[in-house]
Amino acid sequence: MRKIVIQITIVLLLIAALPISYLFVKQATDLSESEAMVQRVYEQQLETILFTINQNSENIIYSWINRIDIPIEQQSGIMESIVSRLLQNNSAISQIAFFDIDTGVETAIFGSSDNREVTPPDRILTRKLVSFIEQNYQRIEGVNEGEYTLLYFVFRTGENSCIGAFRVHSETFIDENLGAGIQQISQDKFQISIVDTTAIQLSDQSDENLTREAAFQYSEMWYFPGYRAGIGLQTSTITELVKIRSQRDVYIFWFLVIVVFMGLVFAISTIRREMRLAELKSEFVSNVSHEIRTPLALISMYAETLLMKRIKSNEKADEYLNVIVNETARLGTIVNRILSFSKMEGNKREYHFEEVNINELVDVVVGNFQTQFESNKVKCYVNPGKISKIAADKDAVSEVIINLIDNALKYSNSDNSIIEVRTGEKGNTVYIEIEDNGIGIQAKHQKLIFDKFYRVTQGSLAHKAKGSGLGLNIVQQIMKQHKGEIKVKSEYGKGSVFTLIFKKN
């Protein structure tokens, strides 16, 4: 555990130290003069320039509104004359329309006849514009209509308020009304462009090749949805320097990301493994405590009954003594299993290899289980094959067979339970197969059942048979010491076959 804690500490220190070191080095490194200028441009002038572009477009639109926002009828000759001059002097405006504020019905329309009607504003937009007028603020709302933009507003003057709308060709407006201002602002130092995001194309006042290379930063146009105003530096050498620096920063960043990610994966997997192990240990203590408490309670109860001579017949006395003997043996098995596991964990278990006849060993172990077979109504068959003796630790192999038969008993079906023990040779190996027709093991658990403390806790299985989660792990470790292996083949609901494979001498 201490080693794991040290590893986690080192990894976490690296995770924290690498990004901090990178930031420290980055701050300590002086930016070049060109990069410093880029920073100043983007930080100090970008927002001001983009704001100026939007402000220019707002001034132009409000100048249009002021020309027609006068207290006269929209269908009068005076209004028609005013609108005609406005349309004549501003080719970006294709149509001007007026709508009743209550019904949304068109009251007048002026401009080119292209068989397209100006869409009246919806009720939500109308209420929004009216609410601003009530607060003595005239608001303009733009709605994208392909290559056109509809600009809605509410008149300030007149007894019968109405809504006005300009249908404006967006690119023409930008070219005619913002082009000169953009050129004046740029002063051959910046590239300024208006991007139509809906058409994925540029309406640019600068050289197209330079536009592609520049690193633009954009701001949404106030009254032209789908259009963004962008600014970038004109000097290509600065762009190249920034690109090189950015690429280097990206490489460093991704290297650090990979290192941090690997460290986090290692830390998380280690922590999860330790937490899982701690959880399994806790469950192990609970299960073992329960298993020990049960036989102790039975031994205590029947011993007290015998001691106080509360028995009615000698048969009952014999029955109680048998229970005490069986529970004592069960308790001894539990304690021996724990001691055996403890020795294995500390590499203190010693093995004494000798010539062992596996068939004789199986007969002895199965014979010791006869009482349990009878009490659990389980039929056990032994089918010995002709096999050679192997070099093995007799007690360790007996423990392996005991553990597997004990599991077969625990997880047997209540009716018609059968256990079959087979031995034989295959090639240069000797095998022992222990097959049962019990409840079986689901595929997702079969790779985990040999882990220490692991027990299947889903469904009724955990309640059907208590255990410590050590048996199969002990079996696996003993087989490794014998340079053998254990295999499992199981089908859920039909039974399992555990195969022990030993190499011949």
C-alpha positions in Angstrom: 0.0 0.0 0.0 2.8 2.4 0.9 4.4 1.9 -2.5 1.1 2.6 -4.3 0.7 5.8 -2.2 4.2 6.9 -3.2 3.5 6.3 -6.9 0.2 8.2 -6.8 2.0 11.1 -5.0 4.7 11.3 -7.7 2.2 11.2 -10.5 0.0 13.9 -9.0 3.1 16.1 -8.4 4.1 15.6 -12.1 0.5 16.5 -13.2 0.7 19.7 -11.2 4.4 20.5 -11.9 4.3 20.2 -15.7 1.6 22.8 -16.5 3.0 25.1 -13.9 6.5 24.8 -15.3 5.2 25.4 -18.8 3.4 28.6 -17.7 6.5 29.7 -15.9 8.7 29.2 -18.9 6.2 30.8 -21.2 5.9 33.9 -19.0 9.7 34.1 -18.6 10.2 34.1 -22.3 9.9 37.5 -23.8 7.5 37.9 -26.7 9.1 39.2 -29.9 8.4 42.8 -31.0 6.0 41.6 -33.7 4.0 39.4 -31.4 3.8 42.1 -28.8 2.4 44.4 -31.4 -0.2 41.8 -32.4 -1.2 41.6 -28.7 -1.6 45.3 -28.4 -3.7 45.5 -31.6 -6.0 42.8 -30.6 -6.4 43.9 -27.0 -6.6 47.7 -27.4 -8.0 48.5 -30.8 -10.0 45.5 -32.0 -13.2 46.2 -30.0 -13.0 50.0 -30.8 -12.7 49.4 -34.6 -15.5 46.9 -34.8 -17.7 49.1 -32.7 -17.1 52.0 -35.1 -18.1 49.9 -38.0 -21.4 48.9 -36.3 -21.9 52.5 -35.2 -21.5 53.7 -38.8 -24.2 51.3 -40.0 -26.5 52.4 -37.2 -26.1 56.1 -38.1 -26.9 55.4 -41.7 -30.1 53.5 -40.9 -31.3 56.0 -38.4 -30.8 58.8 -41.0 -33.1 56.9 -43.3 -35.7 56.5 -40.5 -35.5 60.2 -39.7 -36.4 61.2 -43.3 -39.7 59.2 -43.2 -40.6 59.5 -39.5 -42.7 62.6 -39.9 -46.4 63.2 -38.9 -48.0 62.7 -42.3 -50.1 59.9 -43.9 -48.0 57.1 -45.3 -50.1 57.0 -48.5 -49.9 60.8 -49.1 -48.1 62.3 -52.0 -45.6 64.0 -49.7 -44.6 60.7 -48.2 -44.3 59.1 -51.7 -42.0 62.0 -52.8 -39.8 61.6 -49.7 -39.6 57.8 -50.1 -38.8 58.1 -53.8 -35.8 60.4 -53.2 -34.7 58.0 -50.4 -34.9 55.0 -52.8 -33.2 56.9 -55.6 -30.2 58.0 -53.4 -29.7 54.6 -51.7 -29.6 51.7 -54.1 -29.2 49.3 -51.2 -32.9 49.8 -50.3 -35.1 47.8 -52.6 -38.5 48.4 -50.8 -40.0 50.4 -48.0 -43.2 49.2 -46.3 -45.6 50.3 -43.6 -47.7 48.1 -41.4 -50.6 48.7 -39.0 -49.2 48.2 -35.5 -52.3 46.5 -34.2 -53.3 44.2 -37.1 -50.0 43.8 -38.9 -51.8 44.6 -42.2 -49.7 46.4 -44.9 -50.8 50.0 -45.3 -48.3 51.2 -47.9 -45.3 49.9 -49.9 -42.8 51.6 -52.1 -39.9 50.4 -54.2 -39.1 47.9 -56.9 -41.8 45.5 -58.0 -40.2 42.0 -57.8 -43.4 40.2 -56.9 -42.0 39.8 -53.4 -44.0 41.1 -50.5 -42.3 42.5 -47.4 -43.1 40.1 -44.6 -44.8 41.8 -41.7 -43.2 41.5 -38.3 -44.6 38.8 -35.9 -46.5 39.8 -32.8 -43.5 39.1 -30.5 -41.2 41.4 -32.5 -44.0 44.0 -32.6 -44.5 44.0 -28.9 -40.7 44.2 -28.4 -40.4 47.3 -30.6 -43.4 49.0 -29.0 -42.0 48.4 -25.5 -38.8 50.2 -26.5 -40.8 53.2 -27.9 -42.8 53.4 -24.7 -39.4 53.8 -23.0 -38.6 56.6 -25.4 -36.1 54.5 -27.3 -36.4 53.7 -31.0 -35.1 50.2 -31.6 -34.2 48.6 -34.9 -34.4 44.9 -35.4 -32.8 43.1 -38.4 -34.2 39.8 -39.8 -32.1 37.8 -42.4 -33.9 37.0 -45.7 -31.2 35.4 -47.8 -29.3 38.1 -49.6 -31.6 40.7 -48.2 -32.1 42.0 -44.6 -35.4 43.3 -43.3 -35.0 46.2 -40.9 -38.1 46.8 -38.7 -38.8 49.9 -36.5 -41.7 51.8 -34.9 -42.3 55.4 -35.8 -42.0 57.9 -32.9 -44.4 60.5 -34.4 -48.0 60.4 -35.5 -51.2 59.7 -33.7 -51.6 56.3 -35.3 -48.3 54.6 -34.7 -47.2 52.1 -37.3 -44.3 49.9 -38.1 -41.9 50.6 -40.9 -39.6 48.2 -42.7 -36.7 48.6 -45.1 -35.8 45.7 -47.4 -32.1 46.2 -47.8 -29.6 44.3 -50.1 -27.0 43.5 -47.5 -23.9 43.4 -49.6 -24.8 46.6 -51.5 -25.3 48.3 -48.2 -21.9 47.2 -47.0 -20.2 48.2 -50.2 -21.8 51.6 -50.6 -22.0 52.7 -47.0 -19.3 51.0 -45.0 -16.5 50.6 -47.6 -15.1 54.1 -47.3 -15.2 54.0 -43.6 -13.4 50.7 -43.5 -10.7 52.0 -45.8 -10.2 55.1 -43.6 -10.0 53.0 -40.4 -7.6 50.4 -41.8 -5.0 52.9 -42.9 -3.0 50.2 -44.7 -2.2 48.6 -41.3 -5.2 46.3 -40.9 -7.4 44.1 -43.0 -11.1 44.6 -42.2 -13.8 42.3 -43.8 -17.5 41.6 -43.5 -18.3 37.9 -43.6 -21.6 36.5 -44.7 -21.8 33.3 -42.6 -25.1 32.2 -44.3 -23.6 32.1 -47.7 -20.1 31.2 -46.6 -18.5 33.9 -48.5 -16.7 37.3 -47.9 -17.6 40.8 -48.8 -14.1 42.1 -48.3 -12.6 45.6 -48.7 -9.1 44.2 -48.7 -7.0 41.9 -50.9 -8.5 38.3 -50.9 -5.2 36.5 -50.6 -4.2 38.5 -47.6 -7.6 37.9 -46.1 -7.1 34.1 -46.2 -3.8 34.3 -44.4 -4.7 36.8 -41.7 -5.9 35.7 -38.3 -9.2 37.5 -38.1 -11.2 38.2 -35.0 -14.9 38.8 -35.5 -17.8 40.6 -34.0 -21.5 40.2 -34.9 -23.1 43.0 -37.0 -25.8 44.7 -35.0 -28.4 45.0 -37.7 -27.4 42.4 -40.2 -27.9 38.9 -38.8 -25.6 36.3 -40.3 -22.9 38.9 -41.0 -19.8 39.4 -38.9 -17.2 42.2 -39.0 -13.6 41.0 -38.7 -10.2 42.5 -38.3 -6.6 41.2 -38.9 -3.1 42.5 -39.4 -2.0 43.5 -42.8 1.7 42.5 -42.3 2.3 38.9 -43.5 5.6 38.5 -41.7 3.9 39.0 -38.3 1.3 36.4 -39.3 4.1 33.9 -40.1 5.7 34.6 -36.7 2.5 34.1 -34.9 1.8 30.9 -36.9 5.2 29.5 -36.0 4.8 30.4 -32.3 1.2 29.1 -32.3 2.4 25.8 -33.8 5.1 25.4 -31.2 2.6 26.2 -28.4 0.2 23.7 -29.8 2.9 21.0 -29.9 3.8 21.7 -26.3 0.2 21.8 -25.2 -0.7 18.5 -26.7 2.5 16.9 -25.3 1.5 18.1 -21.9 -2.1 17.0 -22.4 -0.9 13.5 -23.3 1.4 13.4 -20.3 -1.3 14.7 -18.0 -3.9 12.3 -19.5 -1.6 9.3 -19.0 -0.8 10.4 -15.5 -4.5 10.9 -14.7 -5.4 7.5 -16.2 -2.7 5.8 -14.2 -3.8 7.6 -11.0 -7.5 7.0 -11.5 -7.0 3.3 -12.4 -4.7 2.9 -9.3 -7.1 4.6 -7.0 -10.1 2.7 -8.4 -8.2 -0.6 -8.0 -7.3 0.3 -4.4 -10.8 1.4 -3.7 -12.2 -1.8 -5.2 -9.7 -3.9 -3.2 -10.6 -2.0 0.0 -14.3 -2.7 -0.8 -13.6 -6.3 -1.4 -11.6 -6.6 1.8 -14.5 -5.0 3.7 -16.9 -7.4 2.2 -14.5 -10.3 2.9 -14.3 -9.3 6.6 -18.1 -9.2 6.7 -18.5 -12.6 5.0 -15.9 -14.3 7.0 -17.3 -12.9 10.2 -20.7 -14.2 9.3 -19.3 -17.6 8.3 -17.4 -17.9 11.6 -20.3 -16.7 13.7 -22.7 -19.2 12.3 -20.7 -22.4 13.2 -19.7 -20.9 16.6 -23.3 -20.2 17.4 -24.4 -23.8 16.5 -21.5 -25.3 18.4 -22.2 -23.1 21.4 -26.0 -23.9 21.3 -25.7 -27.7 21.0 -22.8 -27.9 23.4 -24.9 -26.0 26.0 -27.8 -28.3 25.3 -25.7 -31.4 25.9 -24.0 -29.8 29.0 -27.4 -29.0 30.6 -28.6 -32.5 29.6 -31.7 -31.2 27.8 -31.9 -34.2 25.5 -34.7 -36.7 25.2 -32.8 -39.6 23.7 -29.4 -40.9 22.8 -30.2 -40.4 19.1 -30.7 -36.7 19.7 -27.4 -36.6 21.6 -25.7 -38.2 18.7 -27.3 -35.8 16.3 -26.1 -32.8 18.3 -22.6 -34.2 18.5 -22.5 -34.7 14.7 -23.6 -31.1 14.3 -20.8 -30.0 16.6 -18.2 -32.1 14.8 -19.4 -30.9 11.3 -19.5 -27.2 12.3 -16.1 -27.6 14.0 -14.7 -29.0 10.8 -16.4 -26.2 8.8 -14.9 -23.6 11.2 -11.5 -25.2 10.8 -11.8 -25.1 7.0 -12.5 -21.4 7.1 -9.6 -20.7 9.4 -7.2 -22.9 7.4 -8.3 -21.1 4.2 -7.5 -17.7 5.6 -4.2 -18.9 7.0 -3.3 -20.5 3.7 -4.1 -17.2 1.9 -2.1 -15.2 4.4 0.9 -17.4 3.9 0.6 -17.1 0.1 0.3 -13.3 0.2 3.5 -13.2 2.3 5.3 -15.8 0.1 5.7 -17.9 3.3 3.9 -21.0 2.2 6.2 -23.9 1.7 5.5 -26.7 -0.8 6.8 -30.3 -0.4 6.8 -32.0 -3.8 6.6 -35.8 -4.0 5.2 -38.5 -6.3 1.4 -38.3 -6.0 -1.2 -40.6 -7.3 -4.0 -38.2 -8.3 -6.7 -40.9 -8.4 -6.0 -42.0 -4.8 -6.0 -38.3 -3.8 -9.4 -37.8 -5.4 -10.9 -40.9 -3.8 -9.8 -39.6 -0.3 -11.2 -36.1 -0.8 -14.5 -37.3 -2.3 -14.8 -39.9 0.6 -14.5 -37.0 3.1 -17.4 -35.2 1.5 -19.9 -38.2 1.6 -21.7 -36.9 4.7 -22.2 -33.5 3.0 -23.3 -35.1 -0.2 -25.9 -37.1 1.7 -27.2 -34.1 3.7 -27.5 -32.0 0.6 -28.9 -34.8 -1.5 -26.1 -34.5 -4.1 -24.9 -37.4 -6.2 -21.2 -37.5 -6.8 -19.5 -39.8 -9.4 -15.8 -40.4 -9.8 -14.6 -41.6 -13.2 -10.8 -42.2 -12.9 -8.7 -42.6 -15.9 -5.4 -44.3 -16.3 -2.8 -41.6 -15.4 0.8 -41.3 -14.4 2.0 -40.0 -11.0 3.0 -36.4 -10.9 5.3 -34.4 -8.7 3.1 -32.3 -6.4 2.4 -31.1 -2.9 -0.2 -33.6 -1.7 -1.8 -31.3 0.9 -1.9 -28.4 -1.6 -3.5 -30.4 -4.4 -6.0 -31.9 -1.8 -6.9 -28.3 -0.9 -7.5 -27.4 -4.5 -9.8 -30.3 -5.0 -11.6 -29.6 -1.7 -12.2 -26.0 -2.7 -13.7 -26.9 -6.1 -16.0 -29.6 -4.8 -17.0 -27.3 -1.9 -18.0 -24.7 -4.5 -19.9 -27.3 -6.6 -21.9 -28.1 -3.4 -22.6 -24.5 -2.5 -23.8 -23.6 -6.0 -25.7 -26.8 -6.8 -29.3 -26.9 -7.8 -31.8 -27.9 -5.0 -33.1 -30.9 -7.0 -31.2 -33.5 -9.0 -27.8 -32.1 -8.2 -24.9 -34.1 -9.7 -21.1 -33.7 -9.3 -18.8 -35.6 -11.5 -15.0 -35.9 -10.9 -12.9 -37.1 -13.9 -9.2 -37.7 -14.3 -7.1 -38.5 -17.3 -4.1 -37.7 -19.5 -3.9 -35.5 -22.5 -0.5 -35.2 -24.3 2.1 -34.3 -21.7 -0.4 -33.3 -19.1 -2.6 -34.9 -16.4 -6.0 -33.3 -15.8 -8.7 -33.3 -13.1 -12.2 -32.2 -14.2 -14.9 -31.3 -11.7 -18.3 -30.8 -13.3 -21.6 -29.9 -11.8 -25.1 -29.1 -13.1 -25.5 -26.1 -10.7 -26.4 -22.5 -11.4 -23.4 -21.8 -13.5 -21.4 -18.5 -13.9 -22.2 -15.6 -16.3 -19.6 -14.9 -18.9 -18.9 -11.4 -17.5 -17.8 -12.9 -14.2 -15.7 -15.8 -15.4 -12.5 -13.7 -15.8 -12.9 -12.2 -12.4 -13.7 -15.2 -10.2 -10.0 -16.0 -9.6 -9.3 -12.5 -8.2 -8.8 -12.3 -4.5 -11.9 -11.4 -2.5 -14.1 -11.4 -5.6 -17.6 -12.9 -5.2 -20.6 -12.7 -7.5 -23.0 -10.5 -5.7 -25.8 -10.2 -8.2 -29.2 -11.8 -7.9 -29.8 -14.5 -5.4 -26.3 -16.0 -5.7 -24.8 -14.0 -2.8 -27.6 -15.0 -0.5 -27.6 -18.7 -1.7 -24.0 -19.4 -0.6 -21.8 -17.4 1.7 -18.1 -17.4 1.1 -14.8 -15.5 1.6 -13.9 -14.9 -2.0 -10.5 -16.6 -1.4 -11.1 -20.2 -2.5 -10.6 -19.8 -6.3 -7.7 -17.4 -5.8 -6.0 -19.9 -3.6 -6.6 -22.6 -6.2 -5.0 -20.4 -8.9 -2.0 -19.6 -6.8 -1.4 -23.3 -5.9 -1.7 -24.3 -9.6 0.9 -21.6 -10.5 3.3 -23.0 -7.9 2.8 -26.4 -9.6 3.4 -24.8 -13.0 -0.1 -25.9 -14.0 -3.2 -24.0 -14.8 -6.9 -23.9 -14.1 -9.6 -23.4 -16.7 -13.3 -22.8 -16.4 -16.1 -23.5 -18.8 -19.6 -22.5 -17.6 -23.0 -21.7 -18.9 -25.3 -19.7 -16.8 -28.2 -21.8 -15.5 -26.7 -25.1 -16.7 -23.5 -25.7 -14.7 -19.8 -25.4 -14.7 -16.6 -27.4 -15.5 -13.4 -26.6 -13.7 -10.3 -28.3 -15.2 -7.0 -28.6 -13.3 -4.0 -29.3 -15.6 -0.7 -30.6 -14.3 2.4 -31.3 -16.3 3.9 -34.8 -16.2 7.3 -35.4 -14.6 
